[in-house]
Amino acid sequence: MRPRTLRTALATLTAALAAAGCLTAAGPAAAQERHQANACSPSVSLTGFTDVLDKTTYDGTYVGNLSALAPARRGSLAALSDRSELFRLDARTLRPRGVVTLADENGAALDAEGLVADRDGTYLVTSETEPSVRRYSPAGELLGRLPVPDDLRTAPEGRARANGSFEGLTLVSGGRTLLASMEYPLDGDPADLVRFQTWQRTRHGDFRLGARYTYRTDPGLGVSEVTATPDGRLLVVERGFTAGVGNTVRLHLADRPGRGTALHKRLLADLADCPSLGATAEQPQPNPLLDNFEGMAVTGRSGGRTEVLVVSDDNQNDVQTTRFLRLRVRA
């Protein structure tokens, strides 16, 4: 979308989400008091959560394994399953209103992880298998594929580890730059260094390879999602899991791409510090609100803060939950 169109879509989506009764909020207190009471940190507050899609089906398709979110046309949301399903969600209820199945050039399923709804209505989707970035029509038809540098390919063809390559995808610079984040380091890189690859949109609307950036993760964590803020900086979710302890999920703010090759960050919040708001967990967690959070979308601006929706990938596992969090971020 063009910047003005994007702002309009985000405003529509924000209004719809605000009107939704499906996101649990705490108490009838005034807005300022509620935000203070629901603070995860000085920069982030939790305004609600919902498990409305947990262990549900739509049109015979399991609604789960959600790895990415993206604002789409007409105020709706797109949600991507890592099992190759692309859902269209109602912005008010977050319930599915459509689903298409994606496939590669040979008709095989993707390990789909990153999602962008482009301004022409098509979708850009990453898969960790190769890795790859492909473009699909709204009906799920494969339209093309972007070039990927050889060293970012999964071993043995390249230096990326299996199930550790392109995990996040976002558009920055008013849609002129596409950015994909690696989940884990390349073979031979330091244990805390991951790569962010960009592509530049040409005047014909396609993308050519662009600059590459480095990003340092917290010890033991990988990058599960990245999404651009309205001013072009990057919200980055770092995630990890320890058996018997649970998930670590931290939200960072990174530099706008283009200012040097190293993207510096600052911690916005450790989500274990958020109020639980009555959430429950089926396995040990530092906070019962936590799960395997992988997808994130900026849904608008309100009161000088950025509205962010986050979703977890339940891995179709009985002890995990498909959960949406609604966050308000002061960046």
Secondary structure, DSSP 8 states (H G I E B T S, - for coil): --HHHHHHHHHHHHHHHHH-SSSB---S--HHHHHHHTBSSSSEEEEEEE-TTTTEEETTEEE--EEEEEE-GGG-EEEEETTSEEEEE-TTT--EEEEEE---TTS----EEEEEE-TTS-EEEEETTTTEEEEE-TT--EEEE----GGGSBTTTSSB-TT-SEEEEEEEGGGTEEEEEESS--TTS-TTEEEEEEEEE-TTS-EEEEEEEEEE--TT-EEEEEEE-TTS-EEEEEEEEETTTEEEEEEEEE--TTSSSEE-EEEEEEGGGS--TT---SS--SSTT---EEEEEEEEEETTEEEEEEEE--TT-TT----EEEEEE--
